[in-house]
Amino acid sequence: MLDELLLYDASDSPFCLKARICLQLKGVPFRRVPVTLGRLRELRRLNPLGQVPVLVQGTEVIVDSSRIARHLEARYPEPALIPRDPTARAYAALVEEWADEALYFIVAAFKWLNPVNRRAAVENTVSEMTGAALRPLVGHLLVRRERRRYAAWGHTEATLGALEERMRENVAALAGLLDGRPYLLGRRPMLADVAAFAQLCWLGRYVERRLLAETPAVQQWLERLAAAPPVAAAL
Ligand SMILES: N[C@@H](CCC(=O)N[C@@H](CS)C(=O)NCC(=O)O)C(=O)O
């Protein structure tokens, strides 16, 4: 019998969304394992960094959304999510890296530094982690940890304007890459689309979503992806 695939997962994680969309696009059945406080020790045994997503397939443990995507590509080659042509492959890898690093950094800053997002940030993160009694404390500790991390990188509420400008530039760059195409690499969604979509879809949960509405080409690409049945199933 084939092993059931387990995805250690969190609802407000763009990297988990990226992994779920890849699984859905490949048509591979899997079970989500939401990471609660009670499962943190189990998660750390699988991934000492304590981060999600983690995919478990039989005895194999695959940590990190990019490695999960490549594991799936090797195991389930069709439909291909990574181009085979070397130039297109390199381009797709750069887009994925940009989405995972640059976009993630800015959206997470909006989430944790903007007081207007604070309630949604805490609720979206802690509601599946723990029961009502512990939520205020866990929320408080999370906000403090994230704000300290961003302060160490030189970002506070006062730098949100500069981060908004950076996001505008990134969204404009994405519109340039789309250049009238339905998806980044042509006629169907691939991993490059999935990676950028996951971060911008996450942005859609916070007030800075208004930045997306300023660029119709990107807004339409997001809507096109969200309407694709495998993507919709992962949301
Ligand atoms: N490079 C990793 C990043 C994963 C990551 O940052 N996960 C976050 C959720 S979005 C996490 O688990 N954070 C919990 C922590 O760092 O304690 C990937 O692509 O999967």
The ligand as a Tripos MOL2 file, in Angstrom:
@<TRIPOS>MOLECULE
LIG
   20    19     1     0     0
SMALL
NO_CHARGES

@<TRIPOS>ATOM
      1 N1         12.2510   28.3500    3.7220 N.3       1 LIG1
      2 C1         11.1530   27.7400    4.4360 C.3       1 LIG1
      3 C2         10.5030   28.7820    5.3290 C.3       1 LIG1
      4 C3          9.4390   28.1840    6.2560 C.3       1 LIG1
      5 C4          8.9400   29.1980    7.2840 C.2       1 LIG1
      6 O1          9.4980   30.2920    7.4490 O.2       1 LIG1
      7 N2          7.8510   28.8070    7.9750 N.am      1 LIG1
      8 C5          7.2830   29.6660    8.9960 C.3       1 LIG1
      9 C6          5.7860   29.8320    8.7610 C.3       1 LIG1
     10 S1          5.4930   30.8790    7.3810 S.3       1 LIG1
     11 C7          7.4100   28.9780   10.3560 C.2       1 LIG1
     12 O2          7.2160   27.7940   10.4680 O.2       1 LIG1
     13 N3          7.7320   29.7700   11.3860 N.am      1 LIG1
     14 C8          7.7820   29.2900   12.7300 C.3       1 LIG1
     15 C9          9.0820   29.6000   13.3750 C.2       1 LIG1
     16 O3         10.0190   30.0580   12.6910 O.co2     1 LIG1
     17 O4          9.1690   29.3550   14.5910 O.co2     1 LIG1
     18 C10        10.1760   27.1250    3.4190 C.2       1 LIG1
     19 O5         10.2210   27.4820    2.2250 O.co2     1 LIG1
     20 O6          9.3990   26.2320    3.7910 O.co2     1 LIG1
@<TRIPOS>BOND
     1     1     2 1
     2     2     3 1
     3     2    18 1
     4     3     4 1
     5     4     5 1
     6     5     6 2
     7     5     7 1
     8     7     8 1
     9     8     9 1
    10     8    11 1
    11     9    10 1
    12    11    12 2
    13    11    13 1
    14    13    14 1
    15    14    15 1
    16    15    16 2
    17    15    17 1
    18    18    19 2
    19    18    20 1
@<TRIPOS>SUBSTRUCTURE
     1 LIG1         1 GROUP 0 **** ****
